[in-house]
Amino acid sequence: MPTVDLVSRYPELVWELRTSGAVVGRLEALDGETVWISSIVILPDKRGHGYASLLLDAVLAHFPDITIGLAANPLPSPKGGLDRGQLQAWYGRHGFAPAPMRGDPHRMIRLPS
């Protein structure tokens, strides 16, 4: 059974997802008036099991009353992953909406619930 733990606190937040004791995913964010997610990484051979959603859901549950932002722009990966459109759609399913700004066209925001 996967577990998600907050392993680092203010100002840099880090959640780790473990299966059978091994870290298979990590979410990093910066705490502040708005929490900014900087990365979600799942080991390539562990993708497709909903682990990124488990990490993101843990963050959303931890901060129900805070705006959460991110740049939905995938980092290059030799192992593949979601393209920009797929990534924006995935974040959209988690309640994020496009909020582009000059210089940050991939910005998405999730307002407090």
Backbone torsions as a table, in degrees:
resi	resn	phi	psi	omega
1	MET	NA	125.7	-179.8
2	PRO	-68.8	147.3	174.8
3	THR	-126.8	147.2	177.3
4	VAL	-121.6	126.4	-178.8
5	ASP	-129.7	138.7	171.3
6	LEU	-79.7	115.4	-173.8
7	VAL	-109.2	-8.2	178.2
8	SER	-146.1	140.3	-176.4
9	ARG	-119.4	-178.9	-173.6
10	TYR	-23.7	134.4	-3.0
11	PRO	-87.9	-17.6	178.9
12	GLU	-96.9	118.9	-179.0
13	LEU	-100.3	136.3	178.5
14	VAL	-136.2	125.2	171.6
15	TRP	-109.7	140.5	175.7
16	GLU	-120.2	140.9	175.4
17	LEU	-108.7	128.2	-178.3
18	ARG	-121.0	143.0	168.9
19	THR	-128.7	132.8	-177.7
20	SER	50.7	36.1	176.6
21	GLY	84.1	-11.0	-177.3
22	ALA	-99.5	138.7	176.5
23	VAL	-73.2	123.0	179.3
24	VAL	-118.5	-8.6	179.2
25	GLY	-156.3	158.9	-176.2
26	ARG	-151.9	138.8	174.1
27	LEU	-123.8	131.2	178.2
28	GLU	-118.4	141.1	-179.5
29	ALA	-149.1	163.4	174.7
30	LEU	-112.4	129.5	-177.7
31	ASP	-85.0	147.5	177.3
32	GLY	172.5	-160.1	177.6
33	GLU	-58.4	-36.7	169.2
34	THR	-118.0	135.7	174.6
35	VAL	-86.8	125.7	-178.7
36	TRP	-109.0	114.7	176.5
37	ILE	-76.5	124.9	-178.9
38	SER	-100.7	-28.6	177.7
39	SER	-164.1	149.4	169.1
40	ILE	-130.1	122.2	-177.6
41	VAL	-127.7	129.5	174.6
42	ILE	-122.2	135.6	177.7
43	LEU	-54.2	137.7	-175.3
44	PRO	-52.8	-40.0	-177.5
45	ASP	-79.6	-0.7	179.2
46	LYS	-111.2	3.3	-179.9
47	ARG	-73.0	155.5	177.5
48	GLY	88.9	9.9	-180.0
49	HIS	-112.0	6.5	-179.7
50	GLY	83.1	12.1	-176.6
51	TYR	-67.6	-38.0	177.9
52	ALA	-62.9	-39.2	177.3
53	SER	-64.4	-39.0	177.7
54	LEU	-61.6	-43.0	178.4
55	LEU	-63.9	-48.9	-178.4
56	LEU	-63.6	-41.4	178.7
57	ASP	-61.5	-35.6	178.0
58	ALA	-64.2	-41.0	178.8
59	VAL	-66.7	-45.0	-179.9
60	LEU	-62.0	-37.9	178.0
61	ALA	-69.8	-33.9	-179.3
62	HIS	-70.4	-30.5	-176.4
63	PHE	-125.2	61.4	-176.8
64	PRO	-68.3	-21.8	-174.5
65	ASP	-110.3	18.6	-177.5
66	ILE	-126.3	141.8	174.2
67	THR	-68.6	137.4	179.0
68	ILE	-121.8	131.1	-179.1
69	GLY	-125.0	164.6	178.8
70	LEU	-166.2	167.8	171.8
71	ALA	-109.8	111.6	-177.6
72	ALA	-83.5	68.3	-179.8
73	ASN	-130.0	109.1	-174.6
74	PRO	-65.2	143.4	174.2
75	LEU	-81.6	146.4	177.5
76	PRO	-60.6	137.2	-179.8
77	SER	-141.7	128.7	177.6
78	PRO	-66.7	-16.9	-178.7
79	LYS	-95.7	6.0	179.7
80	GLY	81.8	-166.9	-176.7
81	GLY	147.3	-167.8	-178.7
82	LEU	-76.7	143.3	172.8
83	ASP	-82.6	176.9	-174.0
84	ARG	-57.8	-46.3	-179.6
85	GLY	-63.4	-42.9	178.4
86	GLN	-64.6	-39.8	-179.5
87	LEU	-65.8	-44.0	178.3
88	GLN	-63.9	-39.0	177.6
89	ALA	-65.3	-40.3	179.6
90	TRP	-62.9	-47.2	177.1
91	TYR	-63.4	-36.6	177.7
92	GLY	-59.2	-37.9	177.9
93	ARG	-67.0	-16.5	178.0
94	HIS	-101.3	14.3	173.7
95	GLY	94.2	4.9	178.5
96	PHE	-85.9	145.7	178.4
97	ALA	-125.3	145.8	176.9
98	PRO	-58.0	136.2	177.7
99	ALA	-145.1	58.6	-175.3
100	PRO	-63.0	148.4	176.0
101	MET	-131.4	161.1	175.0
102	ARG	-57.3	126.2	-178.6
103	GLY	86.4	-8.6	-179.5
104	ASP	-142.4	69.4	-174.6
105	PRO	-71.4	-12.1	-176.7
106	HIS	-102.3	8.7	-176.3
107	ARG	-65.9	135.5	174.9
108	MET	-133.2	148.8	-176.7
109	ILE	-131.9	143.6	170.4
110	ARG	-121.3	116.5	-179.4
111	LEU	-78.0	158.3	179.2
112	PRO	-55.7	148.5	-179.3
113	SER	-82.4	NA	NA
